[in-house]
Amino acid sequence: MRFVPMTPQLSLLLDSSACSAGIGRTGTLMALDILLKMAHAVKKVNVYNCVSGLRKKRVKMVQEKEQYIFLYDALLEGLLCGNTIVSVSDIQKHIRHMSVRDNRTKMSGYDKEFQVLQKLSELYQIYQCKEGKKPENHEKNQYPNILPGDHWRPVLMSALSVRGTPGYINAVFVNSNSQEDAMIVTQLPTRQTLNDFWAMVWDYKCTSMVMMQRAQDLNENSFQFFPDKGETSYGFYKVRRTARTSKNGYSGSTDNVTNE
């Protein structure tokens, strides 16, 4: 193991299957345009009927399940947020307009738009961090307001909870440009999460780690969790340093991890 000191919805649409036949992404954008116009015209929408109608005209319009899901998400965002596009030539005029406060509500245009963003965010956070909010996991979160979404959180099979269920760690999967769940982002280990951290490394076969903080800056809450030399035990795991390098502005090391 090498150790080095560790609009999504639109991307989902664009990264879906190819659209050379004009049925996947093309059909999705057509359906979204139809549904938005329908919502403004008759104050109601029916995603299923819309896609079904398109498919009667051309087979397999909206080709992937992810594209169908995207329609609901994009439609919700479009109806809640409205049209926020501003041309470059109008940006100064728009800024002045947004700065004006309503005499009745005392809110500026920025305040109103930000409230809409908060409302939209809350819709996606229903029970999203349920595991991180459990009392037994409170001490495993360095900051109570920074919790991992349950849908994106790695579960630990080598560090079970007191109930015998998969263990919890404050971490989330992150996509790369070409691969889903290619990386894991997590907080620096604490004394309460040290075994969980190495369990995650072990369970998910992490081959590289990057720490975005200097080792000398680790404090009592986020202490050094790797050996400077030789072998050190961390919970059920032994970590042995086999090499160390320093070049191009960063320090690196090679470690071997074994499970006791």
PADO-8389 format. One record per atom (N, C-alpha, C): x, y, z; atom name. Coordinates in pm, whole numbers, plus 50000, padded with zeros to 5 digits. Layout:
! residues N
X	Y	Z	CA
...
! end
This chain:
! residues 260
50084	49881	50000	N
50000	50000	50000	CA
50087	50124	50000	C
50061	50218	49910	N
50132	50345	49906	CA
50057	50446	49991	C
50129	50521	50070	N
50067	50618	50161	CA
50125	50755	50134	C
50044	50848	50093	N
50086	50985	50069	CA
50001	51076	50156	C
50075	51161	50248	N
50000	51248	50336	CA
49903	51341	50265	C
49548	51183	50246	N
49429	51146	50164	CA
49350	51271	50137	C
47661	52028	48791	N
47531	51976	48819	CA
47526	51829	48785	C
47587	51722	48953	N
47595	51577	48948	CA
47484	51515	48863	C
47362	51565	48872	N
47251	51508	48797	CA
47275	51521	48647	C
47326	51633	48605	N
47353	51651	48463	CA
47467	51561	48419	C
47566	51544	48506	N
47675	51453	48474	CA
47623	51312	48459	C
47527	51274	48544	N
47468	51141	48536	CA
47405	51121	48399	C
47336	51223	48351	N
47273	51213	48220	CA
47378	51202	48110	C
47481	51286	48116	N
47579	51290	48010	CA
47668	51167	48009	C
47684	51103	48125	N
47772	50986	48133	CA
47697	50857	48105	C
47566	50865	48084	N
47488	50744	48059	CA
47522	50688	47921	C
47445	50586	47880	N
47477	50514	47758	CA
47478	50605	47636	C
47542	50557	47532	N
47556	50636	47410	CA
47420	50672	47351	C
47420	50777	47271	N
47295	50826	47214	CA
47306	50835	47062	C
47385	50747	47003	N
47406	50754	46859	CA
47277	50729	46782	C
47182	50656	46842	N
47056	50628	46775	CA
46951	50735	46801	C
46986	50837	46882	N
46891	50943	46910	CA
46778	50901	47000	C
46806	50813	47096	N
46700	50764	47185	CA
46729	50784	47333	C
46855	50787	47372	N
46890	50794	47513	CA
46887	50935	47567	C
47000	51005	47555	N
47009	51142	47605	CA
46916	51236	47529	C
46903	51214	47398	N
46813	51298	47319	CA
46670	51286	47369	C
46626	51163	47390	N
46490	51141	47440	CA
46470	51200	47577	C
46573	51193	47661	N
46562	51248	47796	CA
46546	51400	47793	C
46625	51468	47711	N
46614	51613	47700	CA
46480	51655	47639	C
46433	51577	47542	N
46301	51605	47483	CA
46192	51591	47588	C
46197	51484	47666	N
46096	51461	47770	CA
46099	51572	47873	C
46219	51616	47913	N
46230	51723	48012	CA
46169	51852	47959	C
46195	51883	47833	N
46139	52004	47773	CA
45986	51997	47770	C
45932	51883	47731	N
45786	51864	47726	CA
45725	51878	47865	C
45786	51815	47964	N
45731	51815	48100	CA
45735	51954	48163	C
45842	52028	48140	N
45850	52164	48195	CA
45742	52253	48134	C
45722	52241	48003	N
45617	52321	47938	CA
45479	52277	47986	C
45459	52148	48007	N
45332	52097	48056	CA
45303	52148	48196	C
45408	52152	48280	N
45390	52198	48418	CA
45342	52342	48422	C
45399	52426	48336	N
45360	52567	48335	CA
45223	52588	48269	C
45187	52500	48175	N
45062	52517	48101	CA
44941	52465	48177	C
44953	52345	48235	N
44835	52283	48298	CA
44855	52255	48448	C
44972	52294	48503	N
45000	52283	48646	CA
45006	52137	48694	C
45032	52044	48605	N
45050	51905	48645	CA
45135	51835	48540	C
45205	51728	48582	N
45290	51652	48491	CA
45270	51503	48514	C
45303	51424	48413	N
45298	51279	48424	CA
45418	51225	48347	C
45526	51196	48421	N
45651	51153	48358	CA
45632	51021	48284	C
45560	50929	48346	N
45540	50797	48284	CA
45469	50809	48149	C
45358	50884	48147	N
45282	50899	48023	CA
45363	50971	47916	C
45443	51068	47958	N
45525	51143	47863	CA
45626	51052	47795	C
45699	50974	47873	N
45800	50884	47816	CA
45733	50774	47734	C
45620	50725	47784	N
45547	50622	47711	CA
45504	50673	47574	C
45457	50799	47569	N
45416	50858	47442	CA
45533	50874	47346	C
45649	50916	47399	N
45767	50929	47314	CA
45810	50794	47257	C
45798	50691	47337	N
45839	50558	47292	CA
45746	50502	47184	C
45623	50550	47182	N
45533	50509	47074	CA
45575	50571	46942	C
45643	50686	46949	N
45691	50753	46829	CA
45827	50699	46786	C
45912	50665	46885	N
46045	50612	46855	CA
46084	50516	46966	C
46122	50396	46931	N
46145	50290	47029	CA
46256	50327	47128	C
46234	50294	47254	N
46333	50308	47362	CA
46378	50451	47388	C
46294	50548	47360	N
46328	50685	47400	CA
46343	50689	47552	C
46445	50761	47603	N
46487	50755	47743	CA
46528	50610	47769	C
46653	50582	47736	N
46701	50445	47721	CA
46737	50378	47853	C
46792	50455	47949	N
46844	50396	48072	CA
46758	50434	48192	C
46759	50348	48293	N
46684	50378	48417	CA
46737	50505	48481	C
46869	50526	48478	N
46928	50646	48537	CA
46878	50772	48468	C
46853	50764	48338	N
46800	50879	48265	CA
46656	50907	48306	C
46580	50802	48333	N
46441	50817	48378	CA
46437	50881	48517	C
46528	50838	48605	N
46538	50898	48738	CA
46577	51045	48727	C
46670	51073	48635	N
46715	51210	48613	CA
46598	51302	48578	C
46501	51254	48502	N
46386	51335	48465	CA
46314	51389	48587	C
46293	51303	48686	N
46225	51346	48809	CA
46308	51450	48884	C
46438	51422	48897	N
46525	51514	48972	CA
46536	51650	48903	C
46559	51648	48772	N
46574	51773	48698	CA
46442	51850	48693	C
46331	51778	48681	N
46200	51844	48679	CA
46172	51912	48813	C
46201	51842	48921	N
46181	51901	49054	CA
46265	52027	49071	C
46392	52018	49033	N
46481	52134	49047	CA
46436	52250	48958	C
46393	52219	48834	N
46350	52323	48743	CA
46225	52395	48792	C
46131	52320	48852	N
46007	52381	48898	CA
46027	52459	49028	C
46118	52414	49112	N
46143	52485	49237	CA
46230	52609	49217	C
46332	52597	49134	N
46429	52705	49119	CA
46397	52802	49007	C
46319	52757	48908	N
46287	52844	48797	CA
46406	52867	48706	C
46396	52968	48620	N
46503	53001	48525	CA
46596	53104	48588	C
46720	53064	48613	N
46817	53155	48677	CA
46929	53194	48582	C
46907	53173	48452	N
47009	53207	48352	CA
47017	53359	48335	C
47139	53411	48333	N
47162	53554	48313	CA
47265	53570	48202	C
47234	53650	48102	N
47330	53675	47994	CA
47444	53763	48047	C
47559	53750	47987	N
47676	53826	48031	CA
47650	53976	48022	C
47581	54019	47918	N
47556	54162	47900	CA
47462	54219	48006	C
47384	54133	48072	N
47287	54179	48171	CA
47332	54156	48316	C
47453	54106	48336	N
47494	54064	48470	CA
47496	54181	48569	C
47545	54296	48529	N
47549	54410	48621	CA
47409	54456	48658	C
47320	54460	48562	N
47180	54497	48588	CA
47116	54396	48681	C
47147	54269	48658	N
47089	54163	48741	CA
47139	54172	48885	C
47266	54202	48904	N
47323	54216	49038	CA
47253	54328	49115	C
47231	54441	49047	N
47161	54551	49112	CA
47018	54511	49149	C
46953	54439	49060	N
46816	54394	49086	CA
46812	54298	49205	C
46907	54207	49211	N
46910	54107	49319	CA
46941	54171	49454	C
47006	54284	49453	N
47045	54350	49578	CA
46930	54427	49643	C
46826	54453	49570	N
46712	54530	49623	CA
46633	54445	49721	C
46601	54502	49838	N
46526	54431	49941	CA
46376	54461	49930	C
46299	54356	49948	N
46154	54370	49947	CA
46110	54445	50073	C
46028	54549	50058	N
45985	54629	50173	CA
45904	54548	50273	C
45832	54448	50225	N
45747	54369	50314	CA
45825	54258	50385	C
45905	54182	50310	N
45977	54068	50369	CA
46117	54104	50417	C
46169	54220	50374	N
46306	54263	50407	CA
46411	54169	50349	C
46374	54096	50246	N
46466	54000	50185	CA
46509	54050	50047	C
46636	54027	50016	N
46687	54060	49883	CA
46664	53941	49790	C
46694	53961	49662	N
46682	53851	49567	CA
46775	53737	49601	C
46892	53769	49655	N
46987	53666	49696	CA
46927	53580	49808	C
46863	53647	49905	N
46801	53575	50016	CA
46696	53477	49966	C
46613	53524	49873	N
46505	53439	49822	CA
46559	53320	49744	C
46660	53343	49661	N
46718	53232	49586	CA
46785	53132	49679	C
46852	53183	49782	N
46921	53094	49875	CA
46821	53009	49953	C
46706	53066	49986	N
46601	52990	50054	CA
46553	52874	49968	C
46542	52899	49837	N
46501	52794	49745	CA
46605	52682	49743	C
46733	52719	49742	N
46840	52618	49745	CA
46833	52534	49871	C
46808	52599	49985	N
46796	52526	50110	CA
46679	52430	50106	C
46567	52475	50051	N
46449	52389	50041	CA
46477	52269	49953	C
46547	52292	49842	N
46581	52184	49751	CA
46676	52085	49818	C
46773	52137	49892	N
46869	52050	49960	CA
46801	51962	50063	C
46704	52018	50135	N
46634	51942	50238	CA
46558	51824	50179	C
46509	51838	50056	N
46435	51729	49993	CA
46524	51609	49968	C
46653	51634	49943	N
46745	51525	49917	CA
46810	51471	50044	C
46779	51531	50159	N
46845	51490	50283	CA
46752	51418	50380	C
46632	51379	50334	N
46540	51306	50420	CA
46602	51171	50455	C
46626	51147	50581	N
46688	51024	50633	CA
46822	50994	50567	C
46883	51097	50507	N
47007	51073	50434	CA
47123	51037	50527	C
47125	51094	50646	N
47237	51072	50739	CA
47188	50998	50865	C
47096	50908	50848	N
47032	50841	50961	CA
47134	50769	51049	C
47228	50697	50987	N
47326	50618	51064	CA
47420	50710	51142	C
47462	50819	51079	N
47554	50910	51146	CA
47492	50982	51263	C
47358	50992	51267	N
47289	51062	51376	CA
47257	50971	51495	C
47283	50842	51482	N
47255	50751	51593	CA
47346	50784	51711	C
47292	50777	51835	N
47372	50814	51954	CA
47504	50739	51964	C
47505	50611	51927	N
47628	50533	51942	CA
47737	50576	51844	C
47700	50655	51743	N
47799	50700	51645	CA
47838	50846	51661	C
47782	50915	51761	N
47811	51058	51779	CA
47960	51084	51797	C
48025	51003	51878	N
48167	51028	51905	CA
48257	50992	51787	C
48200	50928	51685	N
48277	50893	51566	CA
48275	51003	51460	C
48202	51111	51489	N
48197	51225	51397	CA
48274	51342	51459	C
48377	51388	51391	N
48453	51501	51445	CA
48367	51626	51454	C
48277	51643	51356	N
48188	51759	51355	CA
48045	51711	51339	C
47956	51744	51433	N
47819	51692	51428	CA
47739	51738	51308	C
47782	51846	51241	N
47708	51895	51125	CA
47767	51848	50993	C
47871	51764	50998	N
47929	51705	50877	CA
47914	51554	50887	C
47807	51502	50824	N
47775	51360	50834	CA
47768	51299	50694	C
47801	51170	50683	N
47797	51104	50551	CA
47655	51060	50516	C
47616	51079	50390	N
47487	51028	50345	CA
47487	50876	50345	C
47380	50817	50393	N
47374	50671	50403	CA
47390	50602	50268	C
47342	50667	50163	N
47347	50606	50031	CA
47489	50599	49976	C
47575	50691	50021	N
47712	50699	49968	CA
47817	50653	50069	C
47775	50598	50180	N
47868	50566	50289	CA
47918	50422	50279	C
48050	50399	50290	N
48101	50262	50295	CA
48065	50197	50429	C
48025	50073	50426	N
47995	49999	50549	CA
48112	49907	50580	C
48134	49883	50706	N
48251	49806	50750	CA
48210	49666	50792	C
48271	49567	50732	N
48243	49428	50769	CA
48347	49374	50867	C
48462	49440	50877	N
48567	49395	50968	CA
48562	49466	51103	C
48470	49560	51118	N
48456	49632	51245	CA
48306	49648	51272	C
48245	49546	51330	N
48102	49545	51351	CA
48061	49634	51468	C
47935	49677	51467	N
47882	49757	51576	CA
47852	49668	51696	C
47809	49729	51807	N
47778	49653	51928	CA
47660	49559	51906	C
47578	49588	51805	N
47462	49502	51774	CA
47499	49394	51673	C
47624	49391	51630	N
47666	49291	51533	CA
47637	49328	51389	C
47592	49452	51366	N
47565	49499	51231	CA
47691	49562	51172	C
47696	49580	51039	N
47815	49642	50978	CA
47852	49774	51044	C
47980	49797	51063	N
48029	49913	51136	CA
48012	50043	51060	C
48017	50154	51136	N
47998	50289	51080	CA
48129	50364	51078	C
48150	50441	50971	N
48262	50535	50966	CA
48216	50658	50888	C
48262	50774	50930	N
48226	50899	50864	CA
48309	50911	50736	C
48255	50858	50628	N
48325	50857	50499	CA
48222	50844	50388	C
48259	50884	50268	N
48170	50871	50152	CA
48251	50830	50030	C
48184	50760	49938	N
48243	50728	49810	CA
48240	50852	49720	C
48340	50865	49634	N
48348	50977	49540	CA
48383	50921	49403	C
48316	50974	49300	N
48342	50929	49164	CA
48466	50997	49108	C
48534	50929	49017	N
48641	50991	48939	CA
48581	51032	48804	C
48664	51080	48713	N
48614	51119	48581	CA
48563	51001	48501	C
48612	50882	48530	N
48578	50766	48447	CA
48519	50649	48524	C
48508	50660	48657	N
48464	50544	48735	CA
48383	50587	48855	C
48271	50517	48879	N
48190	50545	48996	CA
48254	50485	49121	C
48240	50554	49234	N
48291	50507	49364	CA
48439	50470	49355	C
48514	50550	49282	N
48656	50520	49262	CA
48740	50553	49384	C
48694	50647	49467	N
48772	50692	49583	CA
48682	50700	49706	C
48745	50706	49821	N
48676	50725	49949	CA
48734	50849	50016	C
48648	50939	50059	N
48690	51058	50132	CA
48643	51042	50276	C
48733	51066	50371	N
48698	51048	50512	CA
48769	51152	50598	C
48720	51168	50719	N
48786	51256	50815	CA
48913	51190	50866	C
49003	51270	50923	N
49121	51211	50984	CA
49079	51124	51102	C
49143	51009	51122	N
49104	50921	51231	CA
49122	50986	51368	C
49033	50955	51460	N
49043	50995	51600	CA
49072	50870	51681	C
49089	50886	51811	N
49115	50769	51896	CA
48997	50673	51896	C
48876	50727	51874	N
48757	50643	51873	CA
48736	50572	51738	C
48801	50621	51633	N
48775	50565	51499	CA
48898	50502	51436	C
49005	50486	51513	N
49129	50435	51457	CA
49111	50295	51398	C
49048	50204	51474	N
49027	50069	51424	CA
48933	50070	51303	C
48831	50159	51305	N
48738	50169	51193	CA
48809	50214	51066	C
48903	50308	51081	N
48976	50358	50965	CA
49054	50246	50896	C
49129	50170	50974	N
49208	50063	50913	CA
49120	49948	50867	C
49002	49930	50932	N
48906	49831	50883	CA
48856	49870	50744	C
48834	49999	50723	N
48790	50047	50592	CA
48899	50024	50487	C
49024	50055	50523	N
49135	50031	50431	CA
49142	49884	50394	C
49121	49799	50494	N
49129	49654	50472	CA
49011	49604	50389	C
48890	49644	50427	N
48768	49594	50361	CA
48761	49635	50215	C
48804	49758	50186	N
48790	49810	50049	CA
48922	49806	49972	C
49019	49734	50027	N
49146	49711	49957	CA
49206	49841	49902	C
49212	49941	49987	N
49269	50070	49947	CA
49418	50054	49924	C
49463	50093	49808	N
49606	50078	49775	CA
49683	50208	49787	C
49611	50321	49789	N
49677	50451	49803	CA
49594	50540	49895	C
49663	50616	49979	N
49596	50712	50066	CA
49667	50846	50054	C
49589	50951	50052	N
49643	51087	50043	CA
49590	51166	50163	C
49679	51219	50245	N
49638	51299	50360	CA
49657	51445	50325	C
49548	51522	50331	N
49552	51663	50292	CA
49589	51753	50409	C
49674	51705	50495	N
49720	51782	50611	CA
49861	51735	50644	C
49945	51826	50685	N
50083	51788	50719	CA
50085	51703	50845	C
50170	51603	50845	N
50177	51514	50960	CA
50211	51590	51088	C
50294	51694	51078	N
50334	51768	51197	CA
50220	51854	51252	C
50112	51870	51175	N
50000	51951	51221	CA
49891	51868	51291	C
49908	51738	51295	N
49808	51654	51361	CA
49803	51689	51509	C
49680	51711	51560	N
49665	51749	51700	CA
49610	51634	51782	C
49568	51661	51905	N
49524	51555	51994	CA
49393	51491	51948	C
49313	51563	51867	N
49190	51507	51816	CA
49212	51424	51690	C
49313	51461	51611	N
49347	51387	51490	CA
49495	51354	51497	C
49527	51247	51567	N
49665	51215	51595	CA
49724	51130	51483	C
49855	51110	51490	N
49923	51032	51388	CA
49874	50888	51392	C
49831	50837	51278	N
49769	50704	51273	CA
49849	50608	51185	C
49977	50637	51167	N
50064	50552	51086	CA
50202	50553	51150	C
50279	50448	51134	N
50412	50442	51198	CA
50515	50525	51122	C
50608	50587	51198	N
50720	50656	51134	CA
50821	50555	51082	C
50833	50444	51154	N
50922	50336	51113	CA
50882	50209	51185	C
50927	50097	51133	N
50894	49970	51197	CA
50747	49936	51185	C
50695	49865	51289	N
50557	49816	51286	CA
50480	49865	51408	C
50356	49902	51387	N
50269	49949	51496	CA
50133	49883	51482	C
50071	49849	51596	N
49937	49791	51595	CA
49833	49900	51614	C
49726	49894	51534	N
49613	49984	51546	CA
49487	49899	51553	C
49439	49876	51673	N
49325	49788	51690	CA
49361	49647	51647	C
49287	49595	51551	N
49311	49459	51504	CA
49408	49455	51386	C
49471	49568	51355	N
49553	49574	51235	CA
49697	49614	51269	C
49791	49551	51198	N
49932	49585	51212	CA
49977	49654	51084	C
50043	49768	51101	N
50091	49846	50987	CA
50243	49854	50996	C
50312	49809	50892	N
50458	49808	50893	CA
50510	49894	50778	C
50594	49991	50813	N
50653	50079	50712	CA
50770	50010	50647	C
50770	50008	50513	N
50878	49941	50440	CA
50964	50037	50359	C
50913	50156	50330	N
50992	50252	50253	CA
50936	50392	50275	C
51019	50493	50250	N
50978	50632	50265	CA
51046	50716	50159	C
50971	50806	50095	N
51026	50891	49991	CA
50982	51035	50014	C
51057	51128	49956	N
51022	51270	49965	CA
51067	51337	49836	C
50970	51385	49756	N
51004	51448	49629	CA
50886	51529	49578	C
50915	51622	49489	N
50811	51702	49422	CA
50715	51769	49520	C
50763	51806	49637	N
50680	51881	49731	CA
50592	51798	49821	C
50607	51666	49819	N
50528	51583	49910	CA
50614	51468	49962	C
50571	51414	50075	N
50638	51298	50135	CA
50549	51176	50119	C
50608	51064	50090	N
50533	50941	50071	CA
50598	50825	50142	C
50521	50720	50160	N
50575	50600	50224	CA
50500	50479	50169	C
50560	50365	50186	N
50498	50237	50149	CA
50479	50155	50276	C
50357	50109	50301	N
50325	50035	50421	CA
50255	49904	50387	C
50274	49806	50471	N
50203	49678	50460	CA
50104	49668	50576	C
49979	49628	50546	N
49875	49616	50647	CA
49836	49470	50659	C
49832	49419	50781	N
49786	49282	50806	CA
49678	49284	50915	C
49589	49189	50908	N
49478	49177	51004	CA
49511	49069	51104	C
49515	49107	51233	N
49546	49010	51338	CA
49429	48915	51359	C
! end
